[in-house]
Amino acid sequence: MYLTISETAEYLELDEAKIRAFVLQCKIRSVYDGKQYLINKDQFSTHLEQMEKYRETIQEYLRESLPEDIDVKDED
């Protein structure tokens, strides 16, 4: 499925100017049909999956409690 620059910006929740810059810098693959750039939506699926896994990993890390300090001496 191909998206326009504005649709891609909405899908990725980024500014249209940033998407246009990425297209012109060849950081996002696209096809120019004579009027507009068309961007294949599937090229973002792997990136979005990896970002979701990374987000879950960070959330798990933040939920962990701090371990007790092994250098604390028992005063009993």
OpenMM code with the backbone's topology and positions (N, CA, C; nanometers):
from openmm import Vec3, app, unit

residues = "MET TYR LEU THR ILE SER GLU THR ALA GLU TYR LEU GLU LEU ASP GLU ALA LYS ILE ARG ALA PHE VAL LEU GLN CYS LYS ILE ARG SER VAL TYR ASP GLY LYS GLN TYR LEU ILE ASN LYS ASP GLN PHE SER THR HIS LEU GLU GLN MET GLU LYS TYR ARG GLU THR ILE GLN GLU TYR LEU ARG GLU SER LEU PRO GLU ASP ILE ASP VAL LYS ASP GLU ASP".split()
positions = [
    Vec3(0.0849, -0.1175, 0.0000),
    Vec3(0.0000, 0.0000, 0.0000),
    Vec3(0.0893, 0.1237, 0.0000),
    Vec3(0.0593, 0.2162, -0.0888),
    Vec3(0.1373, 0.3383, -0.0999),
    Vec3(0.0642, 0.4545, -0.0348),
    Vec3(0.1423, 0.5399, 0.0312),
    Vec3(0.0884, 0.6567, 0.0990),
    Vec3(0.1523, 0.7828, 0.0425),
    Vec3(0.0808, 0.8928, 0.0506),
    Vec3(0.1396, 1.0219, 0.0145),
    Vec3(0.2243, 1.0709, 0.1312),
    Vec3(0.2931, 1.1800, 0.1112),
    Vec3(0.3763, 1.2349, 0.2194),
    Vec3(0.2908, 1.2730, 0.3393),
    Vec3(0.1759, 1.3355, 0.3155),
    Vec3(0.0896, 1.3761, 0.4272),
    Vec3(0.0330, 1.2544, 0.5010),
    Vec3(-0.0044, 1.1505, 0.4274),
    Vec3(-0.0554, 1.0286, 0.4911),
    Vec3(0.0546, 0.9589, 0.5702),
    Vec3(0.1773, 0.9602, 0.5169),
    Vec3(0.2899, 0.9001, 0.5868),
    Vec3(0.3198, 0.9766, 0.7148),
    Vec3(0.3143, 1.1087, 0.7083),
    Vec3(0.3370, 1.1915, 0.8273),
    Vec3(0.2341, 1.1603, 0.9354),
    Vec3(0.1111, 1.1426, 0.8950),
    Vec3(0.0057, 1.1083, 0.9914),
    Vec3(0.0287, 0.9681, 1.0488),
    Vec3(0.0658, 0.8734, 0.9636),
    Vec3(0.0890, 0.7357, 1.0060),
    Vec3(0.2050, 0.7270, 1.1048),
    Vec3(0.3127, 0.8012, 1.0792),
    Vec3(0.4307, 0.7972, 1.1652),
    Vec3(0.4268, 0.9014, 1.2761),
    Vec3(0.3237, 0.9837, 1.2763),
    Vec3(0.3069, 1.0911, 1.3750),
    Vec3(0.4267, 1.1851, 1.3741),
    Vec3(0.4657, 1.2270, 1.2528),
    Vec3(0.5748, 1.3213, 1.2332),
    Vec3(0.5263, 1.4373, 1.1474),
    Vec3(0.6058, 1.5421, 1.1428),
    Vec3(0.5734, 1.6594, 1.0626),
    Vec3(0.5937, 1.6291, 0.9138),
    Vec3(0.5067, 1.6846, 0.8301),
    Vec3(0.5170, 1.6622, 0.6850),
    Vec3(0.6503, 1.7105, 0.6298),
    Vec3(0.6998, 1.8222, 0.6809),
    Vec3(0.8273, 1.8765, 0.6322),
    Vec3(0.9422, 1.7788, 0.6594),
    Vec3(0.9358, 1.7129, 0.7738),
    Vec3(1.0395, 1.6150, 0.8082),
    Vec3(1.0321, 1.4944, 0.7147),
    Vec3(0.9124, 1.4477, 0.6853),
    Vec3(0.8963, 1.3347, 0.5934),
    Vec3(0.9454, 1.3735, 0.4543),
    Vec3(0.9096, 1.4927, 0.4100),
    Vec3(0.9537, 1.5400, 0.2784),
    Vec3(1.1068, 1.5466, 0.2734),
    Vec3(1.1690, 1.5952, 0.3814),
    Vec3(1.3154, 1.6025, 0.3865),
    Vec3(1.3761, 1.4626, 0.3806),
    Vec3(1.3175, 1.3678, 0.4526),
    Vec3(1.3675, 1.2296, 0.4500),
    Vec3(1.3566, 1.1705, 0.3095),
    Vec3(1.2487, 1.2002, 0.2413),
    Vec3(1.2307, 1.1505, 0.1041),
    Vec3(1.3369, 1.2105, 0.0120),
    Vec3(1.3576, 1.3411, 0.0211),
    Vec3(1.4544, 1.4077, -0.0655),
    Vec3(1.5979, 1.3670, -0.0339),
    Vec3(1.6250, 1.3271, 0.0919),
    Vec3(1.7580, 1.2805, 0.1311),
    Vec3(1.7746, 1.1303, 0.1075),
    Vec3(1.6713, 1.0670, 0.0521),
    Vec3(1.6694, 0.9221, 0.0252),
    Vec3(1.6802, 0.8380, 0.1519),
    Vec3(1.6340, 0.8910, 0.2639),
    Vec3(1.6290, 0.8136, 0.3878),
    Vec3(1.5005, 0.7319, 0.3945),
    Vec3(1.4005, 0.7731, 0.3189),
    Vec3(1.2761, 0.6982, 0.3028),
    Vec3(1.2635, 0.6694, 0.1542),
    Vec3(1.2442, 0.5427, 0.1202),
    Vec3(1.2273, 0.5052, -0.0201),
    Vec3(1.0909, 0.5504, -0.0690),
    Vec3(1.0896, 0.6049, -0.1893),
    Vec3(0.9636, 0.6535, -0.2450),
    Vec3(0.9675, 0.6455, -0.3976),
    Vec3(0.8495, 0.6662, -0.4562),
    Vec3(0.8342, 0.6680, -0.6009),
    Vec3(0.7677, 0.7999, -0.6364),
    Vec3(0.8207, 0.8674, -0.7369),
    Vec3(0.7602, 0.9922, -0.7822),
    Vec3(0.6758, 0.9628, -0.9058),
    Vec3(0.5468, 0.9907, -0.8982),
    Vec3(0.4562, 0.9578, -1.0090),
    Vec3(0.4330, 1.0748, -1.1048),
    Vec3(0.5119, 1.1797, -1.0929),
    Vec3(0.4950, 1.2964, -1.1782),
    Vec3(0.4253, 1.4107, -1.1075),
    Vec3(0.3469, 1.3800, -1.0050),
    Vec3(0.2766, 1.4814, -0.9273),
    Vec3(0.3181, 1.4812, -0.7811),
    Vec3(0.3373, 1.3634, -0.7273),
    Vec3(0.3649, 1.3506, -0.5843),
    Vec3(0.4522, 1.2293, -0.5575),
    Vec3(0.5104, 1.2293, -0.4382),
    Vec3(0.5890, 1.1144, -0.3949),
    Vec3(0.4960, 1.0144, -0.3280),
    Vec3(0.5150, 0.8882, -0.3617),
    Vec3(0.4377, 0.7806, -0.3006),
    Vec3(0.5343, 0.6928, -0.2226),
    Vec3(0.4951, 0.6589, -0.1009),
    Vec3(0.5820, 0.5878, -0.0083),
    Vec3(0.5154, 0.4562, 0.0294),
    Vec3(0.5909, 0.3473, 0.0168),
    Vec3(0.5388, 0.2155, 0.0524),
    Vec3(0.5317, 0.2043, 0.2047),
    Vec3(0.4140, 0.1775, 0.2555),
    Vec3(0.3903, 0.1714, 0.3995),
    Vec3(0.4636, 0.0550, 0.4653),
    Vec3(0.4846, -0.0551, 0.3928),
    Vec3(0.5447, -0.1751, 0.4511),
    Vec3(0.6897, -0.1552, 0.4950),
    Vec3(0.7588, -0.0559, 0.4421),
    Vec3(0.8984, -0.0371, 0.4791),
    Vec3(0.9144, 0.0075, 0.6246),
    Vec3(0.8075, 0.0504, 0.6890),
    Vec3(0.8146, 0.0968, 0.8272),
    Vec3(0.7768, -0.0112, 0.9280),
    Vec3(0.7241, -0.1238, 0.8827),
    Vec3(0.6733, -0.2247, 0.9758),
    Vec3(0.7836, -0.2807, 1.0659),
    Vec3(0.8990, -0.3126, 1.0111),
    Vec3(1.0079, -0.3669, 1.0923),
    Vec3(1.0552, -0.2641, 1.1934),
    Vec3(1.0706, -0.1418, 1.1500),
    Vec3(1.1157, -0.0363, 1.2407),
    Vec3(1.0166, -0.0164, 1.3553),
    Vec3(0.8888, -0.0118, 1.3244),
    Vec3(0.7875, 0.0083, 1.4283),
    Vec3(0.7808, -0.1092, 1.5249),
    Vec3(0.7997, -0.2309, 1.4743),
    Vec3(0.8023, -0.3484, 1.5622),
    Vec3(0.9212, -0.3421, 1.6566),
    Vec3(1.0379, -0.3040, 1.6055),
    Vec3(1.1568, -0.2940, 1.6895),
    Vec3(1.1408, -0.1844, 1.7941),
    Vec3(1.0803, -0.0735, 1.7572),
    Vec3(1.0571, 0.0349, 1.8526),
    Vec3(0.9619, -0.0090, 1.9634),
    Vec3(0.8609, -0.0874, 1.9287),
    Vec3(0.7664, -0.1366, 2.0293),
    Vec3(0.8362, -0.2324, 2.1260),
    Vec3(0.9219, -0.3215, 2.0747),
    Vec3(0.9973, -0.4129, 2.1612),
    Vec3(1.0898, -0.3352, 2.2536),
    Vec3(1.1552, -0.2337, 2.2010),
    Vec3(1.2448, -0.1501, 2.2807),
    Vec3(1.1660, -0.0782, 2.3899),
    Vec3(1.0481, -0.0252, 2.3563),
    Vec3(0.9636, 0.0435, 2.4537),
    Vec3(0.9223, -0.0521, 2.5662),
    Vec3(0.8870, -0.1762, 2.5314),
    Vec3(0.8498, -0.2753, 2.6321),
    Vec3(0.9677, -0.3097, 2.7226),
    Vec3(1.0863, -0.3217, 2.6646),
    Vec3(1.2060, -0.3512, 2.7423),
    Vec3(1.2344, -0.2401, 2.8425),
    Vec3(1.2229, -0.1171, 2.7988),
    Vec3(1.2452, -0.0024, 2.8872),
    Vec3(1.1420, -0.0009, 2.9995),
    Vec3(1.0157, -0.0288, 2.9674),
    Vec3(0.9113, -0.0309, 3.0696),
    Vec3(0.9375, -0.1401, 3.1734),
    Vec3(0.9811, -0.2577, 3.1292),
    Vec3(1.0143, -0.3654, 3.2226),
    Vec3(1.1288, -0.3237, 3.3139),
    Vec3(1.2288, -0.2610, 3.2566),
    Vec3(1.3436, -0.2157, 3.3349),
    Vec3(1.3014, -0.1137, 3.4404),
    Vec3(1.2145, -0.0217, 3.4036),
    Vec3(1.1704, 0.0817, 3.4970),
    Vec3(1.0816, 0.0260, 3.6076),
    Vec3(1.0137, -0.0848, 3.5828),
    Vec3(0.9269, -0.1459, 3.6848),
    Vec3(1.0051, -0.2267, 3.7876),
    Vec3(1.1279, -0.2649, 3.7553),
    Vec3(1.2064, -0.3455, 3.8479),
    Vec3(1.2415, -0.2629, 3.9715),
    Vec3(1.2356, -0.3293, 4.0877),
    Vec3(1.2736, -0.2596, 4.2091),
    Vec3(1.4259, -0.2613, 4.2233),
    Vec3(1.4743, -0.1675, 4.2999),
    Vec3(1.6186, -0.1598, 4.3204),
    Vec3(1.6635, -0.2717, 4.4133),
    Vec3(1.7726, -0.3378, 4.3817),
    Vec3(1.8217, -0.4431, 4.4702),
    Vec3(1.8817, -0.3818, 4.5969),
    Vec3(1.8804, -0.4584, 4.7024),
    Vec3(1.9416, -0.4104, 4.8251),
    Vec3(2.0915, -0.4021, 4.8046),
    Vec3(2.1504, -0.3053, 4.8680),
    Vec3(2.2941, -0.2841, 4.8538),
    Vec3(2.3669, -0.3918, 4.9340),
    Vec3(2.4529, -0.4667, 4.8699),
    Vec3(2.5246, -0.5754, 4.9382),
    Vec3(2.6330, -0.5221, 5.0312),
    Vec3(2.6697, -0.3959, 5.0179),
    Vec3(2.7729, -0.3376, 5.1032),
    Vec3(2.7192, -0.2855, 5.2347),
    Vec3(2.5873, -0.2866, 5.2515),
    Vec3(2.5299, -0.2410, 5.3767),
    Vec3(2.5541, -0.3485, 5.4823),
    Vec3(2.6137, -0.3092, 5.5923),
    Vec3(2.6474, -0.4067, 5.6964),
    Vec3(2.5331, -0.4162, 5.7966),
    Vec3(2.5075, -0.5366, 5.8368),
    Vec3(2.4035, -0.5601, 5.9369),
    Vec3(2.4602, -0.5223, 6.0731),
    Vec3(2.3901, -0.4386, 6.1455),
    Vec3(2.4405, -0.3873, 6.2733),
    Vec3(2.3988, -0.4735, 6.3911),
    Vec3(2.3335, -0.5834, 6.3691),
    Vec3(2.2876, -0.6673, 6.4804),
    Vec3(2.3986, -0.7459, 6.5398),
] * unit.nanometer
topology = app.Topology()
chain = topology.addChain("A")
for resn in residues:
    res = topology.addResidue(resn, chain)
    for name in ("N", "CA", "C"):
        topology.addAtom(name, app.Element.getBySymbol(name[0]), res)
